[in-house]
Amino acid sequence: RDVARFLRTLPPKSKQSIWGHAVKKKGSNGKKIVCEETETQDHINKLLVDCVIVYVKFKYTDADILSTKKVKPYVKEPGEYIYSKYPALGKEQFENEKSYLADMLEDYVQSK
């Protein structure tokens, strides 16, 4: 819930950076390109990992930056839940709608 609350306060520019880092694929020329929507559960998991890392960095400014490897096990279950209900998350909505991913996380928490 804390991450969901935090996501509602993040400005679009910060969300754009998170999306750009998490939701990529290799293009036909071999270069990575940012996707307009998530295509796999792995995209959603990476998005959640990056959101958690940014949240912890913001909340605990003196703490070491978390690694993807440490966070990944904690987002597996919420990632599966979100992917099963919302398989294609949109870049525009994630970046510009305050409650887009936050509502999905709240929905996951309530399902428990």
LINKALIN-V962650 format. One record per residue. RES is the residue in one small letter. OMEGA is omega in degrees with one decimal (NA if undefined). NEAR is the number of other C-alpha atoms within 8 Angstrom. D_LAST is the distance of its C-alpha to the last C-alpha in whole Angstrom. Layout:
# LINKALIN-V962650
<<RES;OMEGA;NEAR;D_LAST> <RES;OMEGA;NEAR;D_LAST>>
This chain:
# LINKALIN-V962650
<<r;179.6;7;12> <d;179.1;5;16> <v;178.2;10;16> <a;178.3;13;16> <r;-180.0;9;18> <f;-178.8;9;20> <l;179.5;12;20> <r;-177.7;9;22> <t;-177.8;7;25> <l;177.4;9;26> <p;-179.1;7;29> <p;-178.8;8;29> <k;177.9;7;32> <s;178.4;8;29> <k;177.9;11;27> <q;178.2;9;30> <s;178.9;8;30> <i;-179.1;11;27> <w;-178.1;13;27> <g;178.8;9;30> <h;-170.8;8;29> <a;-169.4;10;26> <v;-178.0;14;27> <k;172.3;11;30> <k;177.8;8;32> <k;176.2;9;35> <g;-178.5;8;38> <s;178.7;5;41> <n;178.7;5;43> <g;178.7;6;41> <k;178.8;7;40> <k;177.5;8;36> <i;178.5;8;35> <v;-179.2;9;32> <c;176.4;9;30> <e;175.4;7;30> <e;177.4;9;27> <t;-178.6;14;24> <e;-176.0;7;25> <t;174.4;9;23> <q;178.2;11;20> <d;176.1;6;22> <h;-179.2;12;23> <i;178.4;14;19> <n;179.0;12;18> <k;177.5;11;22> <l;178.9;12;21> <l;178.1;10;18> <v;-178.5;12;20> <d;177.5;12;23> <c;179.3;11;21> <v;-179.7;10;19> <i;178.5;13;23> <v;178.4;8;24> <y;-178.5;10;22> <v;178.3;12;23> <k;179.4;12;27> <f;-174.2;7;27> <k;-176.5;6;25> <y;-171.9;7;27> <t;-179.4;7;30> <d;-177.0;4;32> <a;174.1;7;29> <d;178.2;5;30> <i;179.5;7;28> <l;175.9;9;26> <s;176.4;7;26> <t;-178.0;9;24> <k;-179.8;6;24> <k;-175.3;7;23> <v;-172.6;12;20> <k;-179.5;11;19> <p;-177.5;7;17> <y;-179.4;6;15> <v;-177.1;11;14> <k;-177.8;9;14> <e;176.5;7;11> <p;178.1;9;10> <g;177.9;12;14> <e;-179.3;9;13> <y;-178.3;9;11> <i;-179.3;13;13> <y;-179.3;12;16> <s;-179.3;7;15> <k;-175.9;6;15> <y;-171.6;7;17> <p;-179.1;11;20> <a;176.2;9;22> <l;-178.1;10;22> <g;179.0;9;25> <k;-178.8;11;27> <e;-178.9;8;28> <q;179.8;9;25> <f;-175.5;13;24> <e;-169.5;13;27> <n;178.4;7;28> <e;-174.3;8;25> <k;-172.6;11;23> <s;-172.9;9;20> <y;178.9;9;20> <l;179.4;9;17> <a;178.4;13;16> <d;177.9;9;15> <m;177.5;9;13> <l;177.0;12;11> <e;177.5;10;10> <d;178.1;8;9> <y;-178.3;11;7> <v;179.8;8;6> <q;-179.4;6;5> <s;-177.1;5;4> <k;NA;4;0>>
